[in-house]
Amino acid sequence: MPLGTWLKAGTSATALVLAMAGPATAAHAPAGESSAAQAAAVTLRYDDSRAAGWEAAIAAGVASWNANVSNVHLVEAAPGTAAEIVIVATTGWPQATLGPVRPGRQVRVELGSQAVDQGYNKTRIAAHELGHSLGLPDTKPGPCSQLMSGSSAGTACTNATPNTTERSRVQSAYAGGIATLAPADGRTLIDAP
């Protein structure tokens, strides 16, 4: 199907969904947040083109962060464009560069199959490693309710949602937009138990 046909179909489908959703669904800002605050959100692009087998987990991890914080928004980078978060699949333990990453800078997330082989949940791993990119260190040992407790919560833990404290820390890290971002830490955090 030609690209123009796809674009027309996508535009029509989007219009239909928005028309059916009504005004309550179309407004996605948290209560009390102005459209100016939304506009100040920092957009970070991620590249998962070298993370074969992790696509669904990455998409779910990104969706979790985007649903829970408003000062930063993660979007997939267009093919061939630069990305702030480079995500790759590896055979080792998951690890990531500690942020908060700034637009135009770059951090690396390694989604290691060794953790999956030992029974850890892929979506929790992806969301946890993205949390490092957003500036959150590990909180080990910790309960399953803490996303950043990582492997210390055990293999039965599937929680991929940041808790109130984790959300607040990311919100603070990206408050005020790009101008107020502190430099990234740059350390690589390896999440082996």
Legacy VTK file of the C-alpha trace (Angstrom):
# vtk DataFile Version 3.0
C-alpha trace
ASCII
DATASET POLYDATA
POINTS 193 float
0.000 0.000 0.000
1.466 3.432 -0.924
2.619 5.662 1.938
0.016 8.307 1.065
-2.783 5.756 1.505
-1.392 4.716 4.893
-1.197 8.336 6.029
-4.768 9.051 4.938
-6.038 5.912 6.667
-4.120 6.754 9.840
-5.375 10.345 9.863
-8.960 9.205 9.371
-8.669 6.603 12.116
-7.154 9.147 14.508
-9.925 11.639 13.791
-12.545 8.951 14.360
-11.009 7.892 17.677
-10.783 11.490 18.900
-14.346 12.226 17.824
-15.627 9.148 19.637
-13.491 9.786 22.719
-14.988 13.163 23.474
-13.347 16.054 25.270
-12.726 14.237 28.566
-10.462 11.649 26.943
-8.730 14.039 24.559
-7.381 16.111 27.469
-4.644 13.969 28.977
-2.969 16.416 31.335
-3.144 15.577 35.033
-5.720 17.601 36.999
-4.588 21.144 37.580
-1.840 21.063 34.954
-1.966 23.746 32.288
-1.234 23.279 28.613
1.813 25.533 29.112
3.207 23.033 31.615
2.620 20.240 29.121
4.445 22.216 26.449
7.431 22.536 28.818
7.768 18.763 29.063
11.142 17.447 27.958
10.863 15.003 25.054
13.418 12.210 24.971
13.773 9.861 22.016
14.697 6.214 22.367
16.151 3.842 19.788
15.319 0.175 20.305
16.413 -0.969 16.828
19.088 -3.206 18.422
16.788 -4.671 21.090
15.217 -7.535 19.144
12.851 -9.591 21.274
12.292 -6.755 23.760
9.993 -4.524 21.682
6.776 -5.279 23.594
8.490 -4.907 26.978
10.069 -1.605 25.931
6.741 -0.285 24.628
5.052 -1.237 27.919
7.861 0.313 29.993
7.702 3.536 27.969
3.904 3.610 28.312
4.223 3.197 32.080
6.586 6.162 32.397
4.549 8.325 30.008
1.374 7.582 31.981
2.971 8.396 35.324
5.086 11.518 34.736
4.316 14.687 32.821
7.584 16.678 32.865
9.288 14.230 30.506
7.871 12.280 27.575
9.514 9.276 25.885
9.009 8.788 22.141
10.465 6.328 19.670
13.117 7.922 17.463
12.475 7.875 13.748
14.805 5.496 11.880
18.164 7.113 11.184
17.726 9.946 13.705
19.631 10.534 16.916
18.196 9.266 20.196
18.947 10.180 23.782
18.294 6.635 25.028
19.920 3.834 23.048
18.479 0.441 23.994
20.237 -2.804 23.082
19.645 -6.470 23.843
22.575 -8.302 25.438
23.302 -11.703 26.937
24.490 -10.291 30.289
22.696 -8.633 33.185
20.560 -5.571 32.529
22.379 -2.288 33.027
21.985 1.378 32.194
23.718 4.721 32.355
22.418 6.817 35.238
20.726 10.021 34.045
18.822 12.230 34.008
19.664 12.350 30.326
19.370 15.722 28.613
18.036 16.244 25.098
20.946 15.995 22.672
22.979 13.836 25.072
22.966 10.056 25.170
22.678 7.196 27.634
22.692 3.472 27.033
20.301 0.804 28.300
21.287 -2.854 28.019
18.433 -5.312 28.418
20.192 -8.503 29.442
18.764 -11.923 28.782
20.558 -13.378 31.800
17.926 -11.831 34.082
15.093 -13.193 31.912
16.707 -16.640 31.929
16.608 -16.502 35.735
12.895 -15.652 35.727
12.727 -11.852 35.955
9.899 -10.054 34.127
10.891 -8.352 30.845
8.535 -5.387 31.200
9.710 -4.682 34.759
13.316 -4.873 33.563
12.677 -2.414 30.708
10.782 0.067 32.914
13.445 -0.217 35.643
16.330 0.440 33.235
14.463 3.400 31.702
14.133 4.715 35.266
17.937 4.807 35.490
18.032 6.865 32.273
15.598 9.292 33.894
17.914 9.717 36.903
16.777 7.093 39.407
19.354 4.946 41.208
18.653 1.471 42.539
16.816 1.160 45.857
18.086 -2.293 46.821
16.942 -4.077 48.797
13.375 -3.038 48.342
9.816 -4.282 47.935
8.051 -5.071 44.665
6.121 -1.799 44.969
9.379 0.062 44.266
10.226 -0.209 40.574
13.815 0.723 41.303
14.237 -2.156 43.774
15.017 -4.196 40.678
16.102 -7.774 41.195
15.908 -7.524 45.002
12.091 -7.774 44.742
12.425 -11.326 43.396
11.371 -13.101 40.225
7.670 -13.164 41.172
7.530 -9.348 41.020
6.054 -8.002 37.772
5.384 -4.401 38.868
6.502 -2.039 36.087
4.949 1.122 37.546
6.995 3.734 39.412
5.723 4.480 42.905
4.908 7.962 44.219
8.469 8.710 45.342
9.970 7.533 42.056
7.479 9.587 40.040
8.181 12.648 42.186
11.952 12.345 41.712
11.619 12.155 37.924
9.116 15.024 37.912
11.619 17.107 39.924
14.545 16.135 37.688
12.700 17.432 34.614
10.779 20.311 36.245
11.176 23.593 34.404
12.070 21.964 31.104
15.470 21.720 29.494
17.064 24.805 31.046
17.057 23.422 34.587
18.333 19.910 33.912
21.331 18.894 35.969
24.027 16.964 34.112
23.659 13.194 34.006
25.648 11.194 36.523
27.132 9.000 33.803
27.723 5.929 35.988
26.639 2.564 34.609
24.428 0.647 37.011
24.478 -3.139 36.653
21.351 -4.757 38.032
22.634 -8.202 38.952
21.363 -9.522 42.301
LINES 1 194
193 0 1 2 3 4 5 6 7 8 9 10 11 12 13 14 15 16 17 18 19 20 21 22 23 24 25 26 27 28 29 30 31 32 33 34 35 36 37 38 39 40 41 42 43 44 45 46 47 48 49 50 51 52 53 54 55 56 57 58 59 60 61 62 63 64 65 66 67 68 69 70 71 72 73 74 75 76 77 78 79 80 81 82 83 84 85 86 87 88 89 90 91 92 93 94 95 96 97 98 99 100 101 102 103 104 105 106 107 108 109 110 111 112 113 114 115 116 117 118 119 120 121 122 123 124 125 126 127 128 129 130 131 132 133 134 135 136 137 138 139 140 141 142 143 144 145 146 147 148 149 150 151 152 153 154 155 156 157 158 159 160 161 162 163 164 165 166 167 168 169 170 171 172 173 174 175 176 177 178 179 180 181 182 183 184 185 186 187 188 189 190 191 192
